[in-house]
């Protein structure tokens, strides 16, 4: 079970996110706050796996939340969930120690599989911001822009193309099957395919 603490000053939005996350059988939101200070005080006393924070909150904003938590828990895994599609704010969040930055306007699946990847030790960034780090050679530039495939998604596509099943992919990449399944769902949506056969065909066309 992945234990999550969440802070967002918009109460209706926060409750909606809590409900969304708890639809996943391996997620549990153990604390929900509407200001940064209460979140920090909770994390000082309780063990959580993932911390999700908004950037603009009363009493203590997201930047100070991240810095404060990293001071006493340097290995804490923090995801920023923000409405600000702003490179300056993004850079500050990452510099402060955030493990991921997800826009509130993103598809819900983006947040779900980001949580799983951060939990499992991957450094995940919103795909709109930083793409194709350590990308495979020969991946055509126009596909980068068109499909917005992340490095992890490319790895999974290659393994699917090699005929591997979800459990084998999970073992190869040291991920859970939940995470692999979430990635596959996102890959299908990005490429506009609905079956593994269609995915492999598309991968061959794209020279992945």
ABEGO torsion letter per residue (X at the ends): XBBBBBBBABAAAAAAAAAAAAABAABBBABBBABAAAAAAAAAABBBABBBBBABBBGBBAAAAAAAAAAABAABBBBBBBABBBAAAAAAAAAAGBABBBBAABBAAAAAAAAAAAAAGBBBBBAAABBGBGBBBGBBAAAAAAAGBBAAAAAAAAAAAAGBBAAAAAAAAGBBAAAAAAAAAAAAAAAGBABAAAAAAAAAAAGX
